[in-house]
Amino acid sequence: MKLKTNVQHLIITLDQSGQRIDNFLLNRLKGMPKSRVYRLLRKGEVRVNKKRIDASYRLCKGDDVRLPPVYLQEKATQAPPSKQTEQLLSNRILYEDDNLMIINKPSGMSVHVGSTVRVGVIEALRHMYPKLPNLELAHRLDAETSGCLVIAKRKRILRELHTLLREGKVQKIYWALTQGKWKDSELRVDLPLHKDYQDGGKHVVEVDAAGKSALTIFRTIRSFKREAALMEAKLLTGRTHQIRVHAEYRGHPLACDDRYGDPEFNKQMHQLGLRRMFLHARSIDFTLPSTNERITVEAPLDPELEAIIKIFEARYA
């Protein structure tokens, strides 16, 4: 169900200043397709100090941002995290300092609330850390994906992280179990992706010449005869479902990927005991300019993923 908002006038605070208007709107209008947000800017429906601005405008303290009436997906009633969820997230903190934390996100948990999600990672962490009011996701992971997820504690750090991500200065490595054996010629996938929104807000991503550029570099960690391969995937861009779609396009869909996977391969994986998509954000590496500190974090595989690898090693090595 979608709800229509009223006209809003937002006065920019010091903490909010310095960020681009498009990033501000994408954060404010969560759930709205990016294409719709940029259309609001192009048509002048969003105004700053009663003037039209483009997407690159950087907000200043005291700016009056006018938002037109828009339709937003109604979110599920937010619920506080259970004690089990709090303990789970606490146990999965990989790194923490005064500026940020990095957690090993559990598979099956959304990073934020949505139309059918009552509690996400960021809402649970805000509940757990009431003295940190500015906790924000620096990036996202699909609900089914586990691994390194960065949360900023300060708005200034959030902006730094967004800049690093935009400039390709954050190295993100993923591990995936995929169908079949890869050829050397298939490992570099430089194919544009287009996100198509369907009824109900669900989106499907496809390789499309008219889409946004997307580059993934795969590397074989271990091949299991012709059955499957444990692959490393390095993201040079950060498009939605990028690894999943690029792997499927090459003919090597991810194990237990219900959206882009191969039904027969998924059935075989289920029979071997795998109940989740095998995609794991293995490591993240970046240097914060303000501190000049290099942060490198690696997330261990969950026991379920370790178990399926051992099965393949025993049967197909």
Secondary structure, DSSP 8 states (H G I E B T S, - for coil): -EEE---EEEE--TTTTTSBHHHHHHHHTTTS-HHHHHHHHHTT-SEETTEE--TT-B--TT-EEEE---EEE---------HHHHHHHHHTEEEE-SSEEEEEE-TT--SS--SS-S--HHHHHHHH-TT-TT-EESS---TT-EEEEEEESSHHHHHHHHHHHHTT--EEEEEEEEES---GGGSEEE--EEEEE-GGG-EEEEE-TTSB--EEEEEEEEEETTTEEEEEEEESS--TTHHHHHHHHTT--BTT-TTTS-HHHHHHHHHTT--S--EEEEEEEEEETTTTEEEEEE----HHHHHHHHHHHHHH-
